Amino acid sequence: MTRGALRWALQRGRCQRMHHGVILTRPGPVDWITRAAAALLFYGEAAALNGPSAGVLHGLVAAPSGLWPVDHLGGPPIHVRVPAQHRPAKQPGVILRHSDVGRTVETWPRRTAYDTTVIDLIDRLDRGRSDEMTSLLASALRSRRTTPGRLLVELEGRQRFARRAVVRDILTDLAGGAESTLEVRFVRDVLRRHGLPCGVGQWPASVLPSPATAPGDSTGPDAGARIGPGPGPAQPDRRRFDRSLPQYRVLFELDGELYHYGARRAVDRHKSSAAARAGWLLLRYGWDECTGGACRAAVEIGDELARRGWTGRLTMCGPRCEMRWRAATSA
């Protein structure tokens, strides 16, 4: 097209100007991905989507749905990162960040790398939203696209990061076998803060030695037993208990809000039966016990472990810990 033909198409509404030098060759409202691509074209080859916009492409953030006018007055903003030394003109509908931290993916549309995007999204969360941090980090690790070690490397590469210690602790718990926000809360608020052993995360259901075998011995008669009804030879069982204290034969299952639904209910029953047959104690906790009732849950677990040979001592998690009342009552 000649410049004259392009001006004529813009005047007649057959094309639309997205940004200076970026023309959309059709009329009408546009979707999110078109707006994102237009922003990258305007800011040049060194630009990349970052934050929530990169999160959309990585599947970490829900994709915005809908169509918006080209004037950028509606719809979610597009987040773009440019090199720190670049000072391009700001555009309506675009949130610009100047940074050289982290890697980018050159696949179109360009975006920050997966690890960089995860830490960027964590950095945007407000203080006190540790559950959201945990949920995001757990989701990223479940995707198998990153590891706790890679996220820690990305974290330590930031000179300024307000909740660095909190994120380190969450990644440590996730690396130890916790796979959800509830599991992290259980380990942190119920076990660790009350001086209880933290045990092992994601304990295989097939490794449940009977009371006739030594703790930790997976060669006993019940080791490797198939969980589930019906005859037939034993099959490898990939089911896991959320947490285990194998030396005391205690298992934990953490039940989220949507836990007891559908086929999961039957799986849950079979796991409970297998634990009972092998002589293990299965304790179940949910959000109530891991938040407001964490102290009561810790006392219950401590009493049971003491009956099973634990020689440790419960500690108070703070000045308002319910164990203070228990100690005063005992005295």
C-alpha positions as CSV (number, residue, x, y, z in Angstrom):
1,M,0.0,0.0,0.0
2,T,1.1,3.5,-0.7
3,R,1.0,6.1,2.1
4,G,-1.9,7.8,0.3
5,A,-3.8,4.5,0.2
6,L,-3.1,3.9,3.8
7,R,-4.3,7.4,4.8
8,W,-7.5,6.8,2.8
9,A,-8.1,3.4,4.5
10,L,-7.7,5.1,7.9
11,Q,-10.0,8.0,7.1
12,R,-12.7,5.6,5.8
13,G,-12.4,3.3,8.8
14,R,-11.2,0.3,6.9
15,C,-8.0,0.3,8.9
16,Q,-7.3,1.4,12.5
17,R,-4.2,3.0,14.1
18,M,-3.3,1.0,17.2
19,H,-0.2,3.0,18.0
20,H,2.1,5.3,16.0
21,G,3.4,3.2,13.1
22,V,1.2,0.2,14.0
23,I,-1.9,-0.2,11.9
24,L,-4.6,-2.9,12.2
25,T,-5.9,-3.7,8.7
26,R,-9.5,-4.2,9.7
27,P,-12.3,-2.3,11.4
28,G,-14.1,-3.0,14.7
29,P,-13.1,-3.9,18.2
30,V,-10.1,-6.0,19.0
31,D,-9.3,-8.8,21.4
32,W,-6.6,-9.0,24.1
33,I,-4.0,-10.9,22.1
34,T,-4.2,-8.3,19.2
35,R,-3.7,-5.5,21.6
36,A,-0.7,-7.3,23.2
37,A,0.9,-7.9,19.8
38,A,0.3,-4.2,18.7
39,A,2.1,-3.0,21.9
40,L,5.1,-5.3,21.2
41,L,5.3,-4.0,17.6
42,F,5.3,-0.4,18.8
43,Y,8.0,-0.9,21.5
44,G,10.3,-2.9,19.3
45,E,12.3,-6.1,19.3
46,A,13.7,-5.6,22.8
47,A,10.2,-5.4,24.4
48,A,8.5,-8.4,25.9
49,L,5.2,-9.0,27.7
50,N,5.7,-9.2,31.4
51,G,3.7,-9.6,34.7
52,P,0.0,-10.5,34.2
53,S,0.3,-10.3,30.4
54,A,3.1,-12.8,30.3
55,G,1.2,-14.9,32.9
56,V,-1.7,-15.2,30.4
57,L,0.6,-16.7,27.7
58,H,2.2,-19.1,30.3
59,G,-1.2,-20.2,31.6
60,L,-0.6,-18.7,35.1
61,V,-3.3,-16.0,34.7
62,A,-6.8,-16.4,33.2
63,A,-6.9,-15.0,29.7
64,P,-9.1,-11.8,29.4
65,S,-12.2,-12.4,27.3
66,G,-14.0,-9.8,25.3
67,L,-13.5,-7.2,22.6
68,W,-12.5,-3.6,23.1
69,P,-12.3,-0.4,21.0
70,V,-8.9,0.5,19.5
71,D,-8.8,3.8,21.6
72,H,-7.6,1.6,24.6
73,L,-10.1,3.2,27.0
74,G,-11.5,-0.2,27.9
75,G,-10.2,-3.6,28.7
76,P,-7.3,-4.8,30.9
77,P,-4.0,-3.1,30.4
78,I,-1.1,-4.7,28.5
79,H,2.1,-5.1,30.6
80,V,5.3,-4.6,28.6
81,R,8.9,-4.7,29.8
82,V,11.7,-2.8,28.0
83,P,15.4,-2.6,28.8
84,A,16.2,-0.3,31.7
85,Q,18.1,2.2,29.5
86,H,15.2,2.6,27.0
87,R,12.9,5.5,27.3
88,P,10.1,5.0,24.7
89,A,6.9,7.1,24.7
90,K,4.1,5.8,26.9
91,Q,1.0,4.6,25.2
92,P,-2.6,4.5,26.4
93,G,-3.6,1.0,27.6
94,V,0.0,-0.1,28.3
95,I,1.8,-0.4,31.6
96,L,5.5,0.0,30.9
97,R,8.3,-1.5,33.1
98,H,12.0,-0.7,32.7
99,S,14.1,-3.7,33.8
100,D,17.0,-5.9,32.7
101,V,16.2,-8.6,35.4
102,G,15.2,-12.0,34.2
103,R,15.1,-13.8,30.9
104,T,12.7,-13.5,27.9
105,V,11.3,-16.0,25.5
106,E,11.7,-15.1,21.9
107,T,8.6,-17.1,20.7
108,W,6.0,-14.6,19.4
109,P,4.4,-12.9,21.2
110,R,7.6,-12.3,23.2
111,R,7.2,-12.7,26.9
112,T,9.3,-13.0,30.0
113,A,10.4,-16.6,30.7
114,Y,8.3,-18.8,32.9
115,D,10.5,-18.5,36.1
116,T,10.8,-14.8,35.7
117,T,7.0,-14.4,35.2
118,V,6.2,-16.4,38.3
119,I,8.5,-14.3,40.5
120,D,7.1,-11.1,38.9
121,L,3.6,-12.1,39.7
122,I,4.5,-12.9,43.3
123,D,6.2,-9.5,43.6
124,R,2.9,-7.8,42.6
125,L,0.9,-9.4,45.3
126,D,0.0,-7.2,48.3
127,R,1.5,-8.0,51.8
128,G,-0.4,-10.5,53.8
129,R,-1.5,-12.6,50.8
130,S,0.7,-15.6,51.6
131,D,-2.0,-18.0,50.6
132,E,-2.2,-16.5,47.1
133,M,1.6,-16.7,46.9
134,T,1.6,-20.4,47.9
135,S,-1.2,-21.2,45.5
136,L,0.7,-19.6,42.6
137,L,4.0,-21.2,43.4
138,A,2.3,-24.6,43.9
139,S,0.5,-24.3,40.6
140,A,3.8,-23.4,38.8
141,L,5.6,-26.4,40.3
142,R,2.7,-28.8,39.5
143,S,3.0,-27.7,35.8
144,R,6.5,-29.3,35.8
145,R,7.8,-26.3,33.9
146,T,10.0,-25.1,36.7
147,T,11.6,-26.3,40.0
148,P,12.0,-24.8,43.5
149,G,15.7,-24.4,42.7
150,R,15.1,-22.5,39.5
151,L,12.6,-20.2,41.2
152,L,15.1,-19.6,44.1
153,V,17.7,-18.6,41.6
154,E,15.3,-16.2,40.0
155,L,14.3,-14.8,43.4
156,E,17.9,-14.3,44.5
157,G,18.6,-12.4,41.3
158,R,16.4,-9.6,42.4
159,Q,18.2,-6.8,44.3
160,R,14.9,-5.6,45.8
161,F,12.1,-8.1,46.8
162,A,10.0,-7.2,49.8
163,R,8.9,-10.7,50.9
164,R,12.0,-12.6,49.9
165,A,12.1,-14.6,53.2
166,V,8.5,-15.5,53.0
167,V,8.9,-16.9,49.4
168,R,12.0,-18.8,50.5
169,D,10.0,-20.5,53.3
170,I,7.1,-21.4,51.0
171,L,9.4,-22.8,48.3
172,T,11.2,-24.9,51.1
173,D,7.8,-26.4,52.1
174,L,6.8,-27.1,48.6
175,A,10.2,-28.7,47.9
176,G,9.5,-30.9,50.9
177,G,6.5,-32.5,49.4
178,A,3.6,-30.0,50.1
179,E,1.5,-29.6,47.0
180,S,-1.1,-27.0,48.0
181,T,-1.8,-24.0,50.1
182,L,-3.5,-26.1,52.7
183,E,-0.5,-28.4,53.0
184,V,1.9,-25.5,53.4
185,R,-0.3,-24.0,56.1
186,F,-0.5,-27.4,57.9
187,V,3.3,-27.9,57.9
188,R,4.0,-24.2,58.9
189,D,1.2,-23.4,61.3
190,V,0.3,-26.8,62.9
191,L,3.6,-28.8,62.9
192,R,6.6,-26.5,62.7
193,R,5.3,-23.6,64.9
194,H,4.4,-26.1,67.6
195,G,7.7,-28.0,67.6
196,L,6.2,-31.2,66.0
197,P,8.1,-33.3,63.5
198,C,7.3,-32.3,60.0
199,G,7.6,-35.8,58.5
200,V,7.6,-36.6,54.8
201,G,5.4,-35.1,52.1
202,Q,3.5,-37.2,49.5
203,W,4.0,-40.6,51.2
204,P,3.4,-43.5,48.7
205,A,0.3,-45.5,49.6
206,S,2.1,-48.6,48.5
207,V,4.7,-48.2,51.3
208,L,2.7,-49.0,54.4
209,P,4.6,-51.7,56.4
210,S,2.5,-53.6,58.8
211,P,3.0,-53.6,62.6
212,A,5.0,-56.8,62.2
213,T,7.7,-54.9,60.2
214,A,10.1,-52.3,61.5
215,P,9.2,-48.6,60.8
216,G,10.5,-47.6,57.4
217,D,10.8,-51.2,56.2
218,S,8.9,-51.5,52.9
219,T,9.5,-55.3,52.6
220,G,6.8,-56.5,55.0
221,P,3.7,-58.6,54.0
222,D,1.6,-55.5,53.5
223,A,4.2,-53.5,51.6
224,G,3.2,-52.8,48.0
225,A,-0.4,-53.9,48.6
226,R,-2.9,-52.8,46.0
227,I,-5.5,-50.3,47.2
228,G,-9.0,-50.8,46.0
229,P,-11.6,-53.5,45.9
230,G,-11.7,-56.5,43.7
231,P,-9.7,-59.6,43.1
232,G,-6.6,-59.9,41.0
233,P,-2.8,-59.6,41.3
234,A,-1.4,-56.6,43.1
235,Q,-0.9,-53.6,40.8
236,P,1.5,-50.6,41.3
237,D,-0.3,-48.0,43.4
238,R,0.5,-44.4,42.6
239,R,-1.7,-42.9,45.2
240,R,-0.1,-40.9,48.0
241,F,-1.0,-39.6,51.5
242,D,-0.4,-35.9,51.9
243,R,2.1,-36.3,54.8
244,S,3.5,-39.1,56.9
245,L,5.4,-39.6,60.1
246,P,6.7,-43.1,59.3
247,Q,8.6,-43.6,62.5
248,Y,5.3,-43.3,64.5
249,R,3.0,-44.8,61.8
250,V,0.9,-41.7,61.5
251,L,-0.5,-40.4,58.2
252,F,-2.2,-37.0,57.4
253,E,-4.7,-36.2,54.8
254,L,-5.6,-32.6,54.2
255,D,-9.1,-32.0,52.9
256,G,-9.7,-28.9,50.8
257,E,-13.1,-27.4,50.1
258,L,-13.9,-29.6,47.2
259,Y,-12.3,-32.8,48.5
260,H,-15.2,-35.2,49.0
261,Y,-16.7,-35.2,45.6
262,G,-17.1,-37.8,42.9
263,A,-14.6,-40.6,42.3
264,R,-12.2,-38.9,44.9
265,R,-14.5,-40.1,47.7
266,A,-14.0,-43.7,46.7
267,V,-10.2,-43.3,46.4
268,D,-10.2,-41.7,49.9
269,R,-12.1,-44.6,51.4
270,H,-9.7,-47.1,49.9
271,K,-6.6,-45.2,51.2
272,S,-8.2,-45.1,54.7
273,S,-8.9,-48.8,54.7
274,A,-5.3,-49.6,53.6
275,A,-3.9,-47.5,56.4
276,A,-6.1,-49.2,58.9
277,R,-5.2,-52.7,57.7
278,A,-1.5,-51.8,57.9
279,G,-1.9,-50.5,61.5
280,W,-1.3,-46.9,60.7
281,L,-3.2,-44.0,62.2
282,L,-4.8,-41.6,59.6
283,L,-5.6,-38.1,60.8
284,R,-7.6,-35.7,58.6
285,Y,-7.6,-32.0,58.8
286,G,-9.1,-29.1,56.8
287,W,-8.9,-25.4,56.6
288,D,-10.5,-24.8,60.0
289,E,-7.8,-26.9,61.8
290,C,-5.0,-25.3,59.8
291,T,-6.1,-21.7,60.4
292,G,-8.1,-20.8,63.6
293,G,-7.8,-24.3,65.1
294,A,-4.1,-24.8,64.4
295,C,-3.2,-24.9,68.1
296,R,-5.9,-27.4,69.0
297,A,-4.8,-29.6,66.1
298,A,-1.2,-29.5,67.3
299,V,-2.2,-30.6,70.8
300,E,-4.1,-33.5,69.4
301,I,-1.2,-34.6,67.2
302,G,1.3,-34.1,70.0
303,D,-0.8,-36.3,72.4
304,E,-1.1,-39.1,69.8
305,L,2.6,-39.0,69.0
306,A,3.5,-39.1,72.7
307,R,1.5,-42.4,73.0
308,R,3.5,-43.7,70.0
309,G,6.9,-43.0,71.5
310,W,7.6,-39.3,70.6
311,T,9.8,-37.8,73.3
312,G,9.7,-34.2,72.0
313,R,7.9,-31.3,73.6
314,L,5.2,-29.1,72.2
315,T,6.0,-25.4,72.0
316,M,3.8,-22.4,71.9
317,C,3.5,-20.6,68.6
318,G,3.1,-17.2,70.2
319,P,1.7,-15.3,73.2
320,R,-1.9,-16.1,72.2
321,C,-1.3,-19.8,71.6
322,E,-4.0,-22.0,73.1
323,M,-1.3,-24.2,74.6
324,R,-0.9,-21.5,77.2
325,W,-4.4,-22.2,78.5
326,R,-3.8,-25.9,78.4
327,A,-0.6,-25.5,80.5
328,A,-2.4,-23.3,83.0
329,T,-5.2,-25.9,83.3
330,S,-2.7,-28.7,83.8
331,A,-0.9,-26.8,86.6
